[in-house]
Amino acid sequence: MSNDPPRRPRTLNDARTEAEAVFKKVTTKAPEPAPKRVAVPNVREQVTLRIDQDVLEYFQEGGPGWQDRINDALRKAAGK
């Protein structure tokens, strides 16, 4: 004799649940990836960026144009 627990009889709800799960797998489409954005030259995008206070102060010490200097430093770091 086996030590397996006795199987309960299959009910209509079990069959329905299994059928719905199979149907959902077959009919559900995977989401399409968002289209890749094309970079337009000389167009800037406003973003929120968290940087250390001392780094911000370093760029702001040079006066106006500090955001351009940060952009130039990031561009250089990106190899562009």
LINKA-V450099 format. One record per helix or strand of 2 or more residues. SS is the DSSP state (H for helix, E for strand). FROM is the first residue (numbers start at 0). LEN is the number of residues. Records with the same first field share a line. If there is no record, write none. Layout:
# LINKA-V450099
SS: FROM-LEN, FROM-LEN
This chain:
# LINKA-V450099
H: 11-16, 52-8, 65-12
